[in-house]
Amino acid sequence: MLDSTVVLPPVSMNPILRLLLLLSIAGRLQSAAPVILSPLPGEVLQGVVSVRGTSRMDEFASAEIAFAYASDTTGTWFRVLTLDQPVEQGLLAVWDTNGVTDGDYTLRLRVWLRDGSFKDFLVEGLRVRNYTPVETPTMAPGISTATAVPPALATATLLPTPTDLAPNPAAVQPGDLARSAALGGILVIAALGLLSAYLWFRWKRL
């Protein structure tokens, strides 16, 4: 008896893989293949959970929603509901997780065809947490978060009041510049006068 199985691994912690997962689901909707739209891999489930998706296929005979423990290696499945009519993007079953122990589970949609074959669609990593705390998700590498400081924790830092500095005795004042310029001009004129007198006396002696 031939079968075809599609498995959705838990990728909720990686946004890129999650986007690829949603694109894969969209492709299966276009190809009229069985698919579970909700819940998605890695989700936390509590209480009564609506299982939504599509079971409609050519040669549809019946469909079944079942779950298994993620760590189970015996192939034991627990039936939630059997469907005699195909469903297209609608409610497949209602799963009451209050009746199971907290843990990680795999959800399966199996569609039986008239020729006796079947096609499976599996959603892995579903976390039932009715009685135990929900784990804090681990951020994927390369993703950082900013932590906001609550207003009640914010503190104001008092800065010292600036003190006026004492006058700098070496500071140059505008009046000093004017006096320096005048003195420099007098010295230049005097130097030119002395140079002219020296040259005149030398010329007289020739």
Secondary structure, DSSP 8 states (H G I E B T S, - for coil): --EEEEEE---TT-HHHHHHHHHHHHHHHHTT--EEEES-TT-EE-SEEEEEEE---TTEEEEEEEEEETT--S---EEEEEESS--SSEEEEEEEGGGS-SEEEEEEEEEEETTS-EEEEEEEEEEE-SSS--------TT--------GGG---------------TT---HHHHHHHHHHHHHHHHHHHHHHHHHHHHHHHH-
